[in-house]
Amino acid sequence: MREVLDGLLDQVTASGRCDLVADICDPYPIPIICELLGAPKSDWKSFSVWAEDVLRIFNPNAAEETERILKAQIELEEYTRQLIADRRNKPADDLITSLIAAEEAGDKLSEDELVMMVEAVIVGGTDTTRNQLGCSVALFAEHPDQWQLLAEQPELAPRAVEETMRYFGAVRSTGRIASVDIEYKGVLFPKGSFVAPALAMANRDSSVYSDPETFDIRREPSGQPQMTFGSGIHYCLGAALSRAEQQEALVIMAQRMRNLKIDGAVTWKPSTTAIYGPEKMPLTFDPS
């Protein structure tokens, strides 16, 4: 992670300016996913397109983009099946080989289960991390004292990640369908009801967080996790990887991009987008 990020920063730190999304966020997580899966790093651009297009299924206008979504899903599945076939013939020290070999009480993952698991890693580990990193840096740009604090006290990185995801998470809501009749606080949700939990609102719950409208990376843990990763059986499969990627990235960026400022108009994805984040964010900082 450090090697990838340092390589990206080496290309922009001398000039003291960059577009955060194009220069840092988009290319950062995908080589790490490639390394994890044992996929060629040269495939990162394909991963990027597939992840973004597959996740369009969660957008409100998904019906208008069905062809694009299906095309990405088909291409991703063909790629994944070939990757798994290659690992069956030539095992390596990577996640796919481990998944192929994994066995629980005599039960192994089927071919379809393997494909779905690897696809989840590719899609979930790409679009979410790069969008969250963009949201987090935008937040720090509004709080330069916190950015400087992180640079001076890198041990605050774990708290910084939790606080940025609590205060400005890339996943702001989700969708669920009641599998049985559910009564909650006197309200009946009949079986089949569509429910959209507001994760962003939960992250500002004053009964859980003291002074929830204040952004502070020194915030003491409340005993309840921030909700951007979800909860229960739907908890994010890649939460540990995402946390690690953000912890490494934010510290290195804070130390190498001093006096960070937004320099121009920021273009954000539509607020109805499932994975929210910036599309363009021009930055300036001290050249080094």
N, C-alpha and C positions, 0 to 999 in steps of 0.2 A: 504493500500500500504506500509506504513512504517512498519507495523507488519510483513508482508510477507518478505520484503527486509531485515529487521533486523534479522529475523530468518535464512535467507540464509547466511548472512554475519557472523552470530555467528558460523557457521560451518567452516569458513575458516580464520577468522582474527587472530586467535591465531598462526597459522602456517605461516602467511604472504605470502601465495601463493594460487593460484587457477587457474582453467581453467574458464575463464570468461563465455564462452558459456554454458558449462555443469553445472557449479555451480551457476550461477547467471541469465544470460539472458533467457535461456530456461525455467526454472521453475518460473520465476518472474511473468509474466502477466497472466498466466492461472488461478491460484487460485483467482485472482481478477475478471476475467470474470465469474468464477463459482459463486462467491459471488454475482455479479451483476445479474446473471440469476437465482440464487437460485438452481444451480446444485451442486451435491455432489463434494467436493474438490477432492475426490478420483478418479474422472473421468479425472483429468488433463492430464494424459498421453495419453488418447484417443483423447482429444482435440488437443494435440500437433501433433499427427500423422495425424489426419484428416486435420488440417489447412495446414500443409506442403504439403500433397499429393493433396488436392483440388487445391491449388495454382500452382501446376505444370502445370495446363492448360495454364498458361501464359509463360511457358518456350518454347524456340524454338524447342525443341525435344519432345513436348507434344504428338505428334502422336505416338511416340514410347512408351509412358507411359499411353495410353488410359485406359487400363485395371485397372491399379493402381488408376488412377484418378476417374474412375467410381465407383470402389469399395469403395473408401473413401466417395464419394458423397452419395452413397446409404446408407452407415452406418451412416453418419452424419444426413441424412434426417430422417431415422428411429428413431434415438436417439432424434432428435429435436421434431418430432411429439409426441413421448411419453412424453417428458418434457412438452409440451403444454397441452396435455391431462391431465396430473397430476395436472397442475395449474388450469385448468378449474374445476376440482373436488375439489381442495384444494388451494384456492387463498393464496398468501403470499406477503410479502413486498419485491418484486423484479421486475425486468424489464419486465419479461414475463407477470406477472399479470397485470402490467400497460399497456402493449401493447394489451392484450386481452380486457381490459376495455376502451382503448382509442377510442374516437369517435369524428369525425370532420363533422359538418353539417349533422348529422344523418348517416354518413357512417362509418362503422367499417372495420378493416382489415379482409380480408378473411383468411381462414385457410392456403391457399398457400402463401399469403402475409406474414402472421405471421411466417411461416416456413422459408421463404427467409430472413426475417428481422433478426430472431434469428441466422440463419446460418451465415449471414453477420457479426454479432457481434462476434460469435465464431471464425470464420476464420480471419476476419479483425483485431480483437483485440488481436490475438495471434501472428501470424508470423511477422507482421509488427513491433510491438513494440519491440519484442526481438531482431530482426535484427537491428533495428535502435539504440537500446541501445548498441549493440556490435560495430556498426560503430562509435558511439559517444565516447565510452570509448577508442577505438583505436586512435581516433583523439586527445583526451586529453592526451594520453600517449606520443604523439609526441609534445605536448605543455604543459609541466609540470607547467609552470608559470600560465597558465589558470586554471589548475586543482587546484592549491593552492589558486588561487584567488576565485574560486567557493566555496572552503571549508571555506574561511575566510569571504566571502560575499554571503551567501545563497540567499539573496534577488535578486541576479543576475540569479537565476534558470530559470525564464521565458525567458530571453534573451539567456541564454545558450542553451536552447532547440531549439529556433528558429535558432540560429547561427550554431549549429551542424547539424541540418537538412538542412540548406542552403548549408553549406560547404561540407557535406558528407552525403547525404540522402540515405536511404535504397531503396527508389523507385526512379530510375534514369531516367526512361522514361515510357511512357504508350502508349496504342494503341486506336485509334478512327477510325470510319468509317463515312465518310461524308454522311449525310442523305439527303442532297440537294447539288446542284452545289454551290461551294463556290469560290469566287475570293478574294485573299488576296495578297496585294502588287504586283498586276499585274500577279499573278500566279493562274491559274484555277485548282481547285480540283473538278473533276467531281463527281457527286453523285455516291456513292459506293467505292470511293477511300479510301484506307487504309492509315492513317496518324499516324506517331509515334512521338509525341512531345517529345523533349529532355528536361526533367525537370531539370536535372543536369546542362545543359548549361544555361537554364533560370536563375538558381540560382547564376550564375556567370556573369550576364548581367551588364556590367559597366555603362549602361545608367540608371540602377535602383539602384545599390549598389556602393558606393564609395569604392575604393580599394578592389574589390571583391575577390582577391586572398589571402587576409589576413584573418586569423581566429582570431576573437576577440569577446569574450562573452559580452563585454561592448558596442558593436556596437549599435548605435542609430537606432530605427526603420526607415525604408526607406519610409514608406507609402504604400509599396507593400509587401504582405506576401511572404514568401518563398514558392516554388511551390511543395515541396515534398508531401504535402497533396492533390495535385490536385487543381482544380478550377471549378467554376460554378456548374452545376447540378450534376457533378461527384465528388464534393468535398468530402473528406473522412468522412464517417459517424461517425467514432470513433475518430475524431481529438481531441475533448476535453478530452476524456479519455486518449488517447495516450500522450497528452501534460502533463496531471496531473501525469501519471505514470512516465514519464521521469523526470519531475521536482522534484518529490520526490526521485527517485532513484539516480539521479546524485549528488544531494546534500549529501545524506547519504553516498554514496560511496566515494565522495571526502573527507568527514570528517573522515571516518573510514578506508580508504585505502590510507594513506599518502605515498608520494614518489612512486607513481605507476610507474611500468616499465613493458614492454613486455619482457618476459624471455623465448625466444625460437622462433621457427618458427610459424608464424600465417598461418592457412589454411583458405582461402577464398572460398566462393561459386563461381561457374563459373560466369564470368562477364555478361553472357547472362541471368542469373537467374532473374526472375521478381522482387523478393524481395531479395535484395543483403545484404550480411552480412558475418561475420566470422563463420566458422564451428568449429574452435578451436583457442583459444588464451590464452597461458599460461602467467600469470601475477605474479609479486612479488610486495610486498609493506611492509611497516613497520608493524611487528606483534603488536597486541594489545589485 
